[in-house]
């Protein structure tokens, strides 16, 4: 196999490994607790603000509360 082909194959394998690693991080990310239902509407488990779109994606916290949670987890 010529050097150029080995480089391309190696690069493709590296890209595939990096992609798989990124997908694993996304799959294992803490989405928080389940949303709280208030008046039949899914709301953030912490601040209780309505968040129907994020709840459909499986998140239990709004963006602000999730960001604050992730920052405090690293400490």
C-alpha distance (Angstrom), angle and dihedral (degrees) to the residues before:
residue distance angle dihedral
X1 . . .
X2 3.82 . .
X3 3.78 119.1 .
X4 3.84 93.1 -109.9
X5 3.81 92.0 55.8
X6 3.80 92.0 47.9
X7 3.80 89.3 51.9
X8 3.83 92.3 50.8
X9 3.81 92.9 47.0
X10 3.81 90.5 47.3
X11 3.81 91.5 48.7
X12 3.81 91.9 48.7
X13 3.80 90.8 50.9
X14 3.81 90.9 48.9
X15 3.81 92.2 49.8
X16 3.81 90.8 48.1
X17 3.82 91.1 50.1
X18 3.82 92.1 48.5
X19 3.79 90.7 48.9
X20 3.79 92.2 50.0
X21 3.81 90.3 48.5
X22 3.83 90.9 51.6
X23 3.80 91.3 48.3
X24 3.82 90.8 50.4
X25 3.81 90.1 52.3
X26 3.80 90.4 51.2
X27 3.81 92.9 47.0
X28 3.80 92.8 49.7
X29 3.80 96.1 44.1
X30 3.78 116.3 124.2
X31 3.79 106.4 -109.5
X32 3.77 92.1 -177.7
X33 3.73 131.9 -125.9
X34 3.78 124.5 -35.8
X35 3.80 115.9 -75.1
X36 3.79 118.5 -98.0
X37 3.80 116.5 -117.3
X38 3.81 113.1 -132.6
X39 3.81 117.9 176.1
X40 3.80 88.8 -15.7
X41 3.81 93.3 -55.8
X42 3.83 124.9 111.6
X43 3.80 111.2 -116.0
X44 3.79 137.0 -178.9
X45 3.81 112.0 -79.0
X46 3.82 90.7 -135.2
X47 3.82 109.8 35.8
X48 3.83 96.9 18.5
X49 3.82 93.5 -133.6
X50 3.84 114.8 150.3
X51 3.82 113.5 -97.5
X52 3.82 111.1 165.5
X53 3.82 96.2 160.1
X54 3.82 95.7 51.3
X55 3.81 91.5 44.6
X56 3.82 89.7 56.3
X57 3.81 87.5 54.9
X58 3.80 90.2 54.4
X59 3.80 100.0 -102.5
X60 3.79 122.0 137.1
X61 3.80 97.2 -167.0
X62 3.81 133.0 56.8
X63 3.80 117.8 -114.5
X64 3.82 94.6 -96.2
X65 3.81 94.6 48.4
X66 3.82 92.4 43.8
X67 3.82 90.8 50.3
X68 3.81 91.1 49.6
X69 3.83 89.9 47.7
X70 3.82 92.4 51.1
X71 3.83 92.1 48.2
X72 3.79 92.6 51.3
X73 3.84 92.3 46.0
X74 3.80 90.3 63.3
X75 3.78 93.9 57.1
